[in-house]
């Protein structure tokens, strides 16, 4: 199963469309900032299952800032990151992911890519797909219980 992970689109739906067309995901996950962009993307690809959370720029959004998904026998904790103060560090976020019994923790907010496994939790920040200079996205591939994280520049090659 391949998950496309997007965050911090900030009005740039076109970049998200390119990421979908390049990855052909089984699921699209949008980590907020801006929820209406996620809604626009989902209306463009309604056949692809979709989930999203709200971010700090999503005033009056109906989506919660944190969500748990269970896909391919993996528990996925997704959030934008502002409620867990990820710009100050990942300790609080890691404790929350462990409390949630997450196998995978997805977050955004910092606009910086991050991919690492800590304490048995695969952690991914896809960066900002809406960045005008260096737009990035992430993928999570789950195969036979194995989790592979990648961050990918929209105009370049993936890092694993």
Secondary structure, 3 states (H helix, E strand, C coil): CEEEEECCCCCCHHHHHHHHHHHCCCEEEECCCCHHHHHHHHHHCCCCEEEECCCCCCCCCCCCCEEEEEECCEEEEEECCHHHCCCCCCHHHHHHHHHCCCCEEECCCCCCEEEEEECCEEEEEECCCCCCCCCEEEEEEEECCEEEEEEEECCCCEEC
